Every structure is written in structure tokens, then in C-alpha cells.
Amino acid sequence: MTATSEKLPDSDTYYMGIAIAVREKANCTGNRVGAVAVLENRVISTGYNVQHHAAVFRLLEGTPPSEAAADRLSSRVDPLRC
């Protein structure tokens, strides 16, 4: 079969295939999500969800990076929230 005789997927199927491939990078323990931003039939960006490490939450809250702080945050952060 030559390249010209193969049936190409429609745009929705093509971009959904990219989103499915991108979600393989997601490390969330809940729903793994991949996304594709398309403008004028061109991919302009891709993305996926990640589960943030406790250190990120410590920095955002301004708490010192200690074991006790990490334990307090871990109990408040839902691991399936991502």
C-alpha cells in the first residue's frame, strides 16, 4: 500500500492520538490526563498532569523544609487530587 492510497485519520482522531501518547508521561496516581492545544490545525502545545512532591507544597506555604513539615503536608494533600 502506498502512502497516497492510505486513509489518513480525521483531525479529531489524530489529535486525540497525540493526547493519549502524551498522557503516558503523567505520573498522577489518580486520573492520568494528556492534553493537546491546537491552533489553526497546528499543535502549539502539549501537557500532562503530575503529582507534585511535598517539597513544592512546603515552598508554596513558606514552611521550612523539615521532616515534620513534610509529614503535616502529606496528611493534608490528597494524592488523588491531581
C-alpha positions as CSV (number, residue, x, y, z in Angstrom):
1,M,0.0,0.0,0.0
2,T,1.5,3.4,-0.9
3,A,1.4,6.5,1.2
4,T,-1.1,8.2,-1.2
5,S,-3.6,5.3,-1.0
6,E,-3.7,5.0,2.8
7,K,-6.7,6.6,4.5
8,L,-5.5,9.4,6.8
9,P,-7.2,9.8,10.2
10,D,-9.5,12.8,10.6
11,S,-8.2,15.7,12.7
12,D,-10.0,14.8,15.9
13,T,-8.7,11.2,15.8
14,Y,-5.2,12.4,15.0
15,Y,-5.0,14.9,17.9
16,M,-6.7,12.5,20.3
17,G,-3.9,10.0,19.5
18,I,-1.3,12.6,20.4
19,A,-3.1,13.4,23.7
20,I,-3.2,9.7,24.5
21,A,0.5,9.4,23.8
22,V,1.3,12.5,25.9
23,R,-0.6,11.2,28.9
24,E,1.9,8.3,29.2
25,K,4.2,10.9,30.9
26,A,1.7,11.7,33.6
27,N,2.7,10.3,37.0
28,C,-0.5,11.1,38.9
29,T,-1.9,8.1,40.8
30,G,-5.5,9.2,40.1
31,N,-6.6,10.2,36.6
32,R,-3.8,10.4,34.1
33,V,-4.5,13.2,31.6
34,G,-2.8,14.3,28.4
35,A,-3.7,17.5,26.5
36,V,-3.0,19.0,23.1
37,A,-3.6,22.7,22.3
38,V,-4.2,23.1,18.6
39,L,-4.5,26.5,16.7
40,E,-5.3,26.6,13.0
41,N,-4.7,22.9,12.7
42,R,-1.2,23.0,14.2
43,V,-0.1,21.6,17.6
44,I,1.0,24.6,19.7
45,S,1.5,22.8,23.0
46,T,1.1,19.5,24.8
47,G,0.8,18.8,28.5
48,Y,0.0,16.3,31.2
49,N,-0.7,16.2,34.9
50,V,1.8,15.4,37.5
51,Q,1.7,14.7,41.2
52,H,3.7,17.3,43.0
53,H,6.3,16.4,45.5
54,A,5.8,17.6,49.1
55,A,8.8,19.9,48.8
56,V,6.8,22.0,46.3
57,F,4.0,22.4,48.8
58,R,6.5,23.4,51.5
59,L,7.9,26.1,49.3
60,L,4.5,27.4,48.4
61,E,3.4,27.6,52.1
62,G,6.7,29.1,53.2
63,T,7.3,26.4,55.8
64,P,10.8,25.2,56.5
65,P,11.8,22.0,54.6
66,S,11.8,19.7,57.6
67,E,10.5,16.2,58.1
68,A,7.8,17.4,60.5
69,A,6.5,19.9,57.9
70,A,6.5,17.3,55.2
71,D,4.5,14.9,57.4
72,R,1.9,17.6,58.2
73,L,1.6,18.5,54.5
74,S,1.4,14.9,53.4
75,S,-1.6,14.3,55.7
76,R,-3.4,17.3,54.1
77,V,-2.6,16.7,50.5
78,D,-4.9,14.2,48.8
79,P,-2.7,12.1,46.5
80,L,-5.6,11.5,44.0
81,R,-6.2,15.3,43.6
82,C,-4.1,15.7,40.5
